Amino acid sequence: MAKEIRNMITSWIEVAPALIVYPHKPSNSPSLEPIAEEDDEEFDQDDSQS
């Protein structure tokens, strides 16, 4: 019975396919864009009104 199990394992190893290595999948997330800041003059006007 031990020989039968050994033969089953050996044949299974021989039949097993090689591991498939997939290339890196590109990201589906959108690229981030920088946030444009407003002019400093507008901030100065807001501060003086308070």
MIMIFI-81238 format. One record per residue: residue number from 1; residue in three letters; x, y, z of N, C-alpha, C in turn. Coordinates in steps of 0.02 Angstrom, whole numbers. Layout:
<pts>
+-----+-----+--------+--------+--------+--------+--------+--------+--------+--------+--------+
:   n : res :    nxx :    nyy :    nzz :   caxx :   cayy :   cazz :    cxx :    cyy :    czz :
+-----+-----+--------+--------+--------+--------+--------+--------+--------+--------+--------+
: NUM : ala :      X :      Y :      Z :      X :      Y :      Z :      X :      Y :      Z :
...
+-----+-----+--------+--------+--------+--------+--------+--------+--------+--------+--------+
</pts>
This chain:
<pts>
+-----+-----+--------+--------+--------+--------+--------+--------+--------+--------+--------+
:   n : res :    nxx :    nyy :    nzz :   caxx :   cayy :   cazz :    cxx :    cyy :    czz :
+-----+-----+--------+--------+--------+--------+--------+--------+--------+--------+--------+
:   1 : met :     41 :    -59 :      0 :      0 :      0 :      0 :     44 :     63 :      0 :
:   2 : ala :    101 :     61 :     34 :    146 :    118 :     35 :    172 :    133 :    -35 :
:   3 : lys :    185 :     80 :    -74 :    209 :     91 :   -142 :    155 :    123 :   -185 :
:   4 : glu :     93 :    104 :   -173 :     37 :    134 :   -211 :     32 :    209 :   -197 :
:   5 : ile :     38 :    227 :   -134 :     34 :    298 :   -116 :     93 :    336 :   -146 :
:   6 : arg :    151 :    306 :   -142 :    211 :    338 :   -170 :    203 :    348 :   -245 :
:   7 : asn :    176 :    298 :   -280 :    165 :    303 :   -352 :    113 :    357 :   -368 :
:   8 : met :     61 :    362 :   -326 :     10 :    413 :   -337 :     40 :    483 :   -329 :
:   9 : ile :     81 :    492 :   -279 :    111 :    557 :   -267 :    159 :    574 :   -324 :
:  10 : thr :    199 :    526 :   -345 :    247 :    538 :   -398 :    211 :    557 :   -463 :
:  11 : ser :    158 :    521 :   -480 :    123 :    536 :   -542 :     87 :    604 :   -537 :
:  12 : trp :     63 :    621 :   -477 :     29 :    686 :   -469 :     79 :    742 :   -478 :
:  13 : ile :    139 :    735 :   -452 :    190 :    786 :   -459 :    209 :    795 :   -532 :
:  14 : glu :    213 :    741 :   -567 :    233 :    745 :   -638 :    179 :    778 :   -680 :
:  15 : val :    116 :    771 :   -662 :     61 :    797 :   -701 :     45 :    870 :   -683 :
:  16 : ala :     65 :    891 :   -624 :     48 :    959 :   -601 :     78 :   1011 :   -648 :
:  17 : pro :     38 :   1060 :   -668 :     63 :   1112 :   -713 :    110 :   1160 :   -676 :
:  18 : ala :    152 :   1193 :   -714 :    197 :   1243 :   -685 :    155 :   1302 :   -661 :
:  19 : leu :    180 :   1336 :   -611 :    145 :   1394 :   -586 :    145 :   1449 :   -639 :
:  20 : ile :     89 :   1482 :   -647 :     83 :   1536 :   -695 :     99 :   1602 :   -659 :
:  21 : val :    146 :   1639 :   -686 :    164 :   1703 :   -657 :    133 :   1757 :   -701 :
:  22 : tyr :     86 :   1794 :   -673 :     53 :   1847 :   -710 :     94 :   1911 :   -705 :
:  23 : pro :     97 :   1950 :   -759 :    132 :   2014 :   -754 :     94 :   2062 :   -709 :
:  24 : his :    127 :   2112 :   -683 :     94 :   2159 :   -638 :     36 :   2192 :   -674 :
:  25 : lys :    -21 :   2191 :   -642 :    -81 :   2220 :   -671 :    -79 :   2296 :   -661 :
:  26 : pro :    -92 :   2335 :   -714 :    -92 :   2408 :   -705 :   -148 :   2429 :   -658 :
:  27 : ser :   -137 :   2482 :   -623 :   -186 :   2507 :   -575 :   -245 :   2536 :   -612 :
:  28 : asn :   -305 :   2523 :   -587 :   -366 :   2550 :   -616 :   -386 :   2616 :   -584 :
:  29 : ser :   -349 :   2637 :   -532 :   -367 :   2699 :   -498 :   -345 :   2758 :   -541 :
:  30 : pro :   -384 :   2812 :   -540 :   -365 :   2870 :   -580 :   -303 :   2904 :   -552 :
:  31 : ser :   -266 :   2936 :   -595 :   -206 :   2970 :   -571 :   -227 :   3034 :   -536 :
:  32 : leu :   -191 :   3050 :   -483 :   -207 :   3110 :   -444 :   -174 :   3171 :   -475 :
:  33 : glu :   -211 :   3225 :   -476 :   -185 :   3287 :   -502 :   -173 :   3336 :   -445 :
:  34 : pro :   -122 :   3378 :   -450 :   -109 :   3425 :   -396 :   -166 :   3476 :   -390 :
:  35 : ile :   -178 :   3499 :   -330 :   -229 :   3548 :   -317 :   -199 :   3617 :   -328 :
:  36 : ala :   -229 :   3655 :   -373 :   -205 :   3722 :   -387 :   -227 :   3769 :   -331 :
:  37 : glu :   -179 :   3804 :   -302 :   -196 :   3851 :   -249 :   -215 :   3918 :   -279 :
:  38 : glu :   -260 :   3953 :   -245 :   -281 :   4018 :   -269 :   -226 :   4069 :   -252 :
:  39 : asp :   -232 :   4128 :   -283 :   -183 :   4181 :   -271 :   -182 :   4201 :   -198 :
:  40 : asp :   -125 :   4223 :   -175 :   -117 :   4245 :   -105 :   -159 :   4309 :    -92 :
:  41 : glu :   -171 :   4349 :   -143 :   -209 :   4411 :   -135 :   -279 :   4398 :   -108 :
:  42 : glu :   -310 :   4345 :   -133 :   -379 :   4329 :   -112 :   -379 :   4311 :    -37 :
:  43 : phe :   -328 :   4276 :    -14 :   -326 :   4258 :     57 :   -316 :   4319 :    101 :
:  44 : asp :   -276 :   4366 :     77 :   -263 :   4428 :    115 :   -328 :   4468 :    122 :
:  45 : gln :   -369 :   4470 :     71 :   -431 :   4508 :     73 :   -480 :   4476 :    122 :
:  46 : asp :   -482 :   4410 :    124 :   -527 :   4375 :    169 :   -508 :   4388 :    242 :
:  47 : asp :   -443 :   4390 :    256 :   -420 :   4402 :    325 :   -437 :   4472 :    349 :
:  48 : ser :   -434 :   4521 :    305 :   -445 :   4590 :    326 :   -520 :   4604 :    338 :
:  49 : gln :   -565 :   4563 :    309 :   -637 :   4574 :    317 :   -661 :   4549 :    384 :
:  50 : ser :   -628 :   4504 :    417 :   -651 :   4474 :    479 :   -643 :   4521 :    538 :
+-----+-----+--------+--------+--------+--------+--------+--------+--------+--------+--------+
</pts>
